Amino acid sequence: MTTQEMKVSTARIGVLIGKSGSTKRDIEEKTGITLWIDSEEGVVTIEGEDPIAVMTAISVVQAINRGFSPERAFRLLEDEDMMLDIIDLADLSDTARQLERLRGRIIGKAGTSRAQIENMTSTEISVHGKTVAIIGLPEQAETARKAVEMLIQGVPHENVYGYLDRKKKEAKQSMLEYYS
């Protein structure tokens, strides 16, 4: 039996449990693990026979904790190669204003920047609190992480989109070469 304990923001516990426990039940059914949720303390205990299922459930719980909706977090269950990558912005900003500016650069006006990165990398991105979380296949998540890091470093948005465009073309090219 593998047991893992983790902290979840009390603000996200409701989302993790879901309406009448539906999200909790979905996670348990899809991974074959048991979730124990202490909503007072914000402690989630994940228990299961299969260590890989426990690790997968941990990723899903972390994704929900990092601001993803359960539907988006469940992408981690669709493919065993799907991964969750978390970028911590806390170390990169000294003030609350600076953190807001970074978050704003990543999200863009009305979410356009985040949507553009998601579309060009086939990833899901959540900017929540002091973190940016990315769900995707390793190569896509790495490209999305690089784009987010470029925005954090102050690279102009159009240059970041140019980089994403190049990466997308490279991926398409290697796919064509692979199948020809």
C-alpha positions as CSV (number, residue, x, y, z in Angstrom):
1,M,0.0,0.0,0.0
2,T,1.4,3.4,-1.0
3,T,0.3,6.4,1.0
4,Q,1.1,10.0,0.3
5,E,0.1,13.1,2.1
6,M,0.0,16.6,0.7
7,K,-1.2,20.2,1.5
8,V,-4.0,21.7,-0.6
9,S,-5.0,25.3,-0.3
10,T,-8.3,25.5,1.7
11,A,-9.6,27.7,-1.1
12,R,-9.3,24.8,-3.6
13,I,-10.7,22.0,-1.3
14,G,-14.2,22.6,-2.5
15,V,-13.1,22.3,-6.2
16,L,-11.2,19.1,-5.3
17,I,-14.2,17.5,-3.6
18,G,-16.7,18.8,-6.3
19,K,-20.5,18.9,-6.2
20,S,-21.6,16.2,-3.7
21,G,-18.1,14.7,-3.9
22,S,-18.2,14.1,-7.7
23,T,-14.7,15.3,-8.4
24,K,-13.2,13.2,-5.5
25,R,-15.2,10.2,-6.8
26,D,-14.0,10.7,-10.4
27,I,-10.3,10.8,-9.3
28,E,-10.8,7.7,-7.2
29,E,-12.5,5.8,-9.9
30,K,-10.1,6.8,-12.7
31,T,-7.0,6.0,-10.7
32,G,-8.1,3.2,-8.4
33,I,-6.9,5.1,-5.3
34,T,-8.6,6.4,-2.2
35,L,-8.6,10.1,-1.2
36,W,-9.0,11.2,2.3
37,I,-9.6,15.0,2.5
38,D,-9.3,17.0,5.7
39,S,-11.0,20.2,4.6
40,E,-10.2,22.0,8.0
41,E,-6.4,21.5,7.7
42,G,-6.2,21.3,3.9
43,V,-4.5,17.9,4.0
44,V,-5.1,15.3,1.4
45,T,-4.1,11.7,1.9
46,I,-3.8,9.6,-1.2
47,E,-3.7,5.8,-0.8
48,G,-3.5,3.0,-3.3
49,E,-2.0,-0.4,-4.2
50,D,-0.4,0.9,-7.4
51,P,2.4,3.5,-6.8
52,I,2.1,4.8,-10.4
53,A,-1.7,5.4,-9.8
54,V,-0.8,7.2,-6.6
55,M,1.7,9.4,-8.4
56,T,-0.9,10.2,-11.1
57,A,-3.5,11.1,-8.5
58,I,-1.0,13.4,-6.8
59,S,-0.4,15.2,-10.1
60,V,-4.2,15.6,-10.6
61,V,-4.7,16.9,-7.0
62,Q,-1.7,19.3,-7.5
63,A,-3.1,20.5,-10.8
64,I,-6.5,21.3,-9.2
65,N,-4.6,23.0,-6.3
66,R,-2.7,25.1,-8.8
67,G,-6.0,26.5,-10.3
68,F,-6.9,24.0,-13.0
69,S,-10.6,23.0,-13.3
70,P,-11.0,19.3,-12.7
71,E,-11.8,18.8,-16.4
72,R,-8.5,20.3,-17.4
73,A,-6.6,18.5,-14.6
74,F,-8.0,15.2,-15.9
75,R,-5.9,15.6,-19.0
76,L,-3.2,14.1,-16.8
77,L,-5.1,10.8,-16.9
78,E,-5.6,10.7,-20.7
79,D,-2.0,9.7,-21.4
80,E,0.6,8.3,-19.1
81,D,3.2,10.7,-20.7
82,M,1.2,13.8,-19.7
83,M,3.0,15.8,-17.1
84,L,2.4,18.7,-14.7
85,D,5.1,21.3,-14.6
86,I,5.0,24.1,-12.0
87,I,7.0,27.4,-12.3
88,D,7.3,29.2,-9.0
89,L,7.1,33.0,-9.5
90,A,7.7,33.8,-5.8
91,D,11.5,33.8,-6.2
92,L,11.3,36.0,-9.3
93,S,9.4,38.9,-7.7
94,D,10.3,40.9,-4.7
95,T,7.0,42.8,-4.4
96,A,3.3,42.1,-4.9
97,R,3.2,44.6,-7.7
98,Q,6.1,42.9,-9.5
99,L,4.3,39.5,-9.1
100,E,1.1,41.1,-10.6
101,R,3.1,42.5,-13.5
102,L,4.6,39.0,-14.3
103,R,1.2,37.4,-14.0
104,G,-0.2,40.0,-16.3
105,R,2.5,39.4,-18.9
106,I,1.9,35.7,-18.9
107,I,-1.9,36.0,-19.0
108,G,-2.0,38.9,-21.5
109,K,-5.0,41.2,-22.2
110,A,-8.2,39.2,-21.6
111,G,-6.1,36.0,-21.4
112,T,-4.8,36.3,-25.0
113,S,-1.2,35.5,-24.3
114,R,-1.9,32.4,-22.2
115,A,-4.4,31.2,-24.8
116,Q,-1.8,31.7,-27.6
117,I,0.8,29.7,-25.7
118,E,-1.8,27.0,-25.0
119,N,-2.9,26.8,-28.7
120,M,0.6,26.8,-30.1
121,T,1.9,24.1,-27.7
122,S,-1.3,22.0,-27.1
123,T,-0.9,22.5,-23.4
124,E,-3.1,23.7,-20.6
125,I,-1.8,26.7,-18.5
126,S,-3.0,28.0,-15.2
127,V,-1.7,31.2,-13.6
128,H,-2.7,30.9,-10.0
129,G,-1.3,32.7,-6.9
130,K,2.5,32.6,-7.1
131,T,2.7,29.8,-9.7
132,V,2.3,29.0,-13.4
133,A,1.3,25.4,-13.9
134,I,1.5,23.6,-17.3
135,I,-0.1,20.3,-18.3
136,G,1.1,18.7,-21.5
137,L,3.3,16.1,-23.1
138,P,7.0,16.6,-22.1
139,E,8.2,18.3,-25.3
140,Q,5.1,20.6,-25.5
141,A,5.3,21.4,-21.8
142,E,9.0,22.3,-22.2
143,T,8.2,24.6,-25.1
144,A,5.4,26.3,-23.1
145,R,7.7,26.6,-20.0
146,K,10.4,28.3,-22.2
147,A,7.7,30.7,-23.6
148,V,6.6,31.6,-20.1
149,E,10.2,32.0,-19.0
150,M,10.8,34.4,-22.0
151,L,7.8,36.5,-20.9
152,I,9.1,36.6,-17.3
153,Q,12.5,37.8,-18.6
154,G,10.7,40.6,-20.4
155,V,11.0,39.3,-24.0
156,P,8.4,41.1,-26.2
157,H,5.3,39.0,-26.8
158,E,5.7,39.0,-30.6
159,N,9.2,37.5,-30.2
160,V,7.8,34.8,-27.9
161,Y,5.1,34.0,-30.5
162,G,7.8,33.9,-33.1
163,Y,9.7,31.3,-31.0
164,L,6.5,29.3,-30.6
165,D,5.8,29.4,-34.3
166,R,9.3,28.1,-35.0
167,K,8.9,25.3,-32.5
168,K,5.5,24.3,-34.0
169,K,7.0,24.2,-37.5
170,E,10.0,22.1,-36.2
171,A,7.6,19.7,-34.5
172,K,5.6,19.4,-37.7
173,Q,8.7,18.9,-39.8
174,S,10.1,16.1,-37.6
175,M,6.6,14.5,-37.7
176,L,6.7,14.5,-41.5
177,E,10.2,13.1,-41.5
178,Y,9.3,10.4,-39.1
179,Y,6.4,9.2,-41.2
180,S,8.1,9.5,-44.6
